[in-house]
Amino acid sequence: MKWPLRYQFVATYLLVSVFTACVIYALVVFTSEQRISQLKLNYQTEEMIAEIVSWYEAEKDWRGFEAYFVTLHPQYIQLAGTREDNPNPVAAEESNSLEPGETPPRGPEGPKRHGIVSQSNVVLANFLGFRVGDVISSAYLREAQPITVEGTLVAWIVPPEATGLSLASQRELFQDNFTQIFKISLIVGVIVSLIFGQVFSRWLLKPMDRLYSAMSSMAKGRLYQQVPVTSNNELAELTLGFNKMSESLTQADQKRRRLTADITHDLGTPIQVISGYIEMAQNGDVELNNERLKIVRNELKLVERLIRDMNLLAKTDSQSLSLQLSEVPLDKLLVAVHQRFLPKCEEKQIILLLNLESTLPSLYLDEARMLQVLGNLLENAVRHTPSRGKIVVSGKQCDGYCELRIKDSGCGVAPEKLEHIFDRFYRIEPARSGSDGNSGLGLTIAKGILDMHGAEIKAHSDGANGTEFIIRMPHKINTA
C-alpha cells in the first residue's frame, strides 16, 4: 500500500511525542518514591532541628527535653522513658492495638525513628535499640547532622533509614495525580502533533509536490519545466538540479529535432536531383549525357561526404576514433595547410598569411586528423571571407601549451550565435543548404578531434570584423 510522505511526517511527529511522554512517565514513576521519601525526610529533619534549637536556646540544658519532644511528636510516645521504664518499646507500641487483658508481643527492635543525641553522645530520644540516657559510640553518628547554637555544637540528629517511612499513601496520591496529568498531556500532544504535522508537512513538501507535477508533465512529453526555488536547503538544491536537467533535456531534444531535419534536408536535396534525372531518363524526356551524369556524380559525392562526416562524428562522440600518434613539428603542419589552401585563396583573391612568431615544438598527434581540423577551419574562413579579404594563420609557444590561430576578415559571427557555432548542422546562414559542399559538421568534427587530443578550441567575433578561431594544444598530448 502506498503511504504518502506527508503521512510519514505526521506519523513521525506522533511517534516522537508518544515516545517522549512515555519516557518521562517511566522516569517519574520509577523515581517518585525515592524523591518523595527524601523530601519528607528533609522536611522532618529541618523541623526537628528547629525544635531542638528552640529548646536549647530557652533552657540551656537537656532536662525535660524528652517530655517536650514527645508532646510535639506523639508518634514517639510509645518509645518514651529510660531503659528501666520501657525495656521493650515495640511491645509498648503494639499494645495499643490489643484488647484489654491480652499480652502484647515483644519484638527484637523498635520502629525506625529519628535519633537525637547530645554533644556528649548521650541519647535524648529513643531510637533503634537505644534508650534515653544511654551513651552510644561515635560510629552511630557518621550519617548524623550536627546541631549548633551560636556556633557551638549542642546535639546530633540521626536520620532514620528511608525504609522506615510510611510513604505508600503519598506515593499513590502522587502517581494518581501524575497519571491524570500524563493522560491530558498525551492527548494534547497528539492533537498538537497532528495539527503541526499537517501544517509543516504541507509546507515542507510543497516543493516536492511542484517537482512531482513538473515530472509528470515531462513524462507526458513537455520537457521544458522550471520549478520555482522557494527555500535554501537540500530541496532547493534538488529543484535547481531538476531545472538544469529539464533545460538540458529540452536543448538535447531541440538538437535532435534539428539534426533530424538537417539530415533529411541535406540528404533529400541530392537524392531529389538524382531521382529527378533518373525518372526523366526513364520517361525518355532527357538523355543521360556526360554533363548530366557529372551532376549526378557530384550529388552522390555530397551524400558520401555527409555519411562519412556523420560516421566520423559518431566516433569522436563515443571516443572510439583511432588516433595514429607520431611526433609532428607544428611549424611544418601549419606550412603544409598554408600551401594547400594558397591556390584556392589566390583564385578568390584572398590574402593568406602565415605568421610563426617563434620556433614551435614537435607534439605527438595524429597528423592526418590535425590537417583535417585545420583544413575545416580554413575552408570555413575562405567561405566567409569576401574577395580582397585576408586570412592569417599564426602559431606561438606559450607556457605549457602551443597556441594556433586562424583569423579571417569576413562578416563575422553575431555574439549570440557563437555558443552554437560548434553544434551539429549549425549554419550561420540558415537559408543555405548543403549544396555548396558545407554539411554543417566541419566545426563539430574539428572540435571532436581536438577533444580527443586533449586540446581546446574557442571562437571570438564581434559580429562585424571577422572571426578568429584559437586552438590551445598542451605540450603533453592525450594518448589515451
Secondary structure, DSSP 4 states (H G I P E B T S, - for coil): ----HHHHHHHHHHHHHHHHHHHHHHHHHHHHHHHHHHHHHHHHHHHHHHHHHHHHHHHSS-TTHHHHHHHH-GGGGGG-S-TTT-S-HHHHHHGGGSPTTPPPP--SSPPP--EEEETTSBEEE-BTTB-TT-B--GGGGTT-EEEEETTEEEEEEEPPPGGGS--HHHHHHHHHHHHHHHHHHHHHHHHHHHHHHHHHHHHHHHHHHHHHHHHHHHHTT-----PPP--SSHHHHHHHHHHHHHHHHHHHHHHHHHHHHHHHHHHHHHHHHHHHHHHHHHHTSS---HHHHHHHHHHHHHHHHHHHHHHHHHHHHTT-PPP-EEEEEHHHHHHHHHHHHHHHHHHTT-EEEEEE-S---EEEEEHHHHHHHHHHHHHHHHHHSPTT-EEEEEEEE-SSEEEEEEEE-SS---HHHHTTTTSTT--SSTT--GGGS--S-HHHHHHHHHHHTT-EEEEEE-SSS-EEEEEEEESS----
